Every structure is written in C-alpha cells, then in structure tokens.
Amino acid sequence: MRRAEPIGGITSGFLPLEVSQLTGGVSGPQYRVAGQITNQATALVERVTVVVTLYDDDAQVLAYRQTLLLEVENLQPGQLTEFALLLTPRGKKVPASFQALAWGCQSN
C-alpha cells in the first residue's frame, strides 16, 4: 500500500530529485547503499535529503534512514552529487532489496 499526502505549506517548496546508479552491499555488520542524485528541475535546490529503505524477501522493512546531505550546500539545475549511507538491518537478515528517494527545497 502506498500513501501520499497533498502538498501543503510545509512541502510546497520540496522538489523531487532523480536517484540513479544505486548500489548496495554488506559492509561489516551494516549495509551500505550508494548512488547519485541529479537535480532535474529548473530551479536551484538546497537542503538535499535522501531516504533509504531496506526490505526483506517479504517486502517488510528491515531498516530506514533519512539524512540531510550536509556536504551539499545546494544543487544547481542539472548538477549531480553522490551519496553513501550505512544502515543497520533489523535482525540478522541480509536485505533482499532497497529503495532510495531524494528531494531538495527550492531556493528562494
């Protein structure tokens, strides 16, 4: 089941960013997900945020992480940046799949 909320005052300035080149793998006791984020919008975005979710074979969530990319002050239209996150899966299961989403706040 997917759920969406209408755009309101808080989220009206959020712009989705394209996530590509995703890779994931075990890194010690954690799971590392890395990829690229591209600003496909025509506006400058700030406060680039990434959310990564790990799933098991039954599509149940094993781990979730949201982070603000502090090293990225802003992304110009067409600009690309890379990211990497470490997550600790629940239990001792190796994730079967993962998903990453990203957005930024439109600069005024």
C-alpha positions as a Python dict, from the first residue, in 0.01 Angstrom:
ca = {
    (1, 'M'): (0, 0, 0),
    (2, 'R'): (133, 341, -94),
    (3, 'R'): (19, 659, 71),
    (4, 'A'): (53, 1015, -45),
    (5, 'E'): (-23, 1342, 124),
    (6, 'P'): (-138, 1655, -58),
    (7, 'I'): (117, 1930, -97),
    (8, 'G'): (69, 2184, 178),
    (9, 'G'): (250, 2486, 313),
    (10, 'I'): (532, 2280, 459),
    (11, 'T'): (600, 2069, 149),
    (12, 'S'): (513, 2310, -132),
    (13, 'G'): (877, 2408, -182),
    (14, 'F'): (1006, 2048, -200),
    (15, 'L'): (1137, 1932, -538),
    (16, 'P'): (1196, 1563, -615),
    (17, 'L'): (1548, 1473, -726),
    (18, 'E'): (1645, 1188, -956),
    (19, 'V'): (1826, 897, -788),
    (20, 'S'): (2039, 673, -1011),
    (21, 'Q'): (2336, 435, -1016),
    (22, 'L'): (2218, 268, -694),
    (23, 'T'): (2440, 0, -545),
    (24, 'G'): (2410, -184, -217),
    (25, 'G'): (2601, -444, -23),
    (26, 'V'): (2704, -575, 314),
    (27, 'S'): (2966, -363, 490),
    (28, 'G'): (3066, -534, 814),
    (29, 'P'): (2756, -552, 1037),
    (30, 'Q'): (2584, -285, 828),
    (31, 'Y'): (2450, -246, 476),
    (32, 'R'): (2588, 28, 251),
    (33, 'V'): (2374, 196, -17),
    (34, 'A'): (2533, 444, -255),
    (35, 'G'): (2417, 631, -562),
    (36, 'Q'): (2391, 957, -748),
    (37, 'I'): (2138, 1238, -716),
    (38, 'T'): (2064, 1476, -1004),
    (39, 'N'): (1863, 1796, -991),
    (40, 'Q'): (1638, 1764, -1298),
    (41, 'A'): (1438, 2074, -1201),
    (42, 'T'): (1492, 2420, -1346),
    (43, 'A'): (1546, 2569, -1000),
    (44, 'L'): (1832, 2566, -753),
    (45, 'V'): (1764, 2334, -458),
    (46, 'E'): (1903, 2344, -105),
    (47, 'R'): (1883, 2104, 191),
    (48, 'V'): (1922, 1788, -19),
    (49, 'T'): (1768, 1497, 171),
    (50, 'V'): (1795, 1124, 100),
    (51, 'V'): (1582, 840, 237),
    (52, 'V'): (1693, 478, 200),
    (53, 'T'): (1475, 181, 295),
    (54, 'L'): (1592, -183, 311),
    (55, 'Y'): (1344, -469, 256),
    (56, 'D'): (1346, -844, 319),
    (57, 'D'): (1213, -1115, 85),
    (58, 'D'): (857, -1048, 204),
    (59, 'A'): (884, -672, 131),
    (60, 'Q'): (896, -598, 505),
    (61, 'V'): (1111, -306, 616),
    (62, 'L'): (1444, -409, 769),
    (63, 'A'): (1590, -61, 806),
    (64, 'Y'): (1516, 300, 721),
    (65, 'R'): (1741, 603, 721),
    (66, 'Q'): (1681, 966, 631),
    (67, 'T'): (1965, 1213, 619),
    (68, 'L'): (2037, 1566, 514),
    (69, 'L'): (2348, 1575, 292),
    (70, 'L'): (2544, 1835, 488),
    (71, 'E'): (2833, 1832, 241),
    (72, 'V'): (2599, 1950, -37),
    (73, 'E'): (2511, 2316, 17),
    (74, 'N'): (2290, 2328, -293),
    (75, 'L'): (2237, 2167, -634),
    (76, 'Q'): (2214, 2373, -949),
    (77, 'P'): (1975, 2258, -1225),
    (78, 'G'): (2137, 1959, -1396),
    (79, 'Q'): (2401, 1919, -1125),
    (80, 'L'): (2485, 1573, -990),
    (81, 'T'): (2617, 1465, -650),
    (82, 'E'): (2697, 1129, -494),
    (83, 'F'): (2586, 984, -163),
    (84, 'A'): (2652, 679, 53),
    (85, 'L'): (2462, 570, 363),
    (86, 'L'): (2518, 292, 614),
    (87, 'L'): (2213, 123, 764),
    (88, 'T'): (2183, -146, 1029),
    (89, 'P'): (1922, -406, 925),
    (90, 'R'): (1686, -541, 1189),
    (91, 'G'): (1780, -894, 1289),
    (92, 'K'): (2049, -1078, 1101),
    (93, 'K'): (1880, -1081, 761),
    (94, 'V'): (2061, -962, 451),
    (95, 'P'): (1830, -722, 264),
    (96, 'A'): (1666, -859, -49),
    (97, 'S'): (1613, -513, -197),
    (98, 'F'): (1638, -143, -122),
    (99, 'Q'): (1493, 188, -238),
    (100, 'A'): (1625, 543, -227),
    (101, 'L'): (1437, 870, -267),
    (102, 'A'): (1570, 1224, -261),
    (103, 'W'): (1439, 1579, -259),
    (104, 'G'): (1554, 1932, -202),
    (105, 'C'): (1398, 2261, -102),
    (106, 'Q'): (1355, 2514, -379),
    (107, 'S'): (1583, 2811, -316),
    (108, 'N'): (1415, 3150, -290),
}
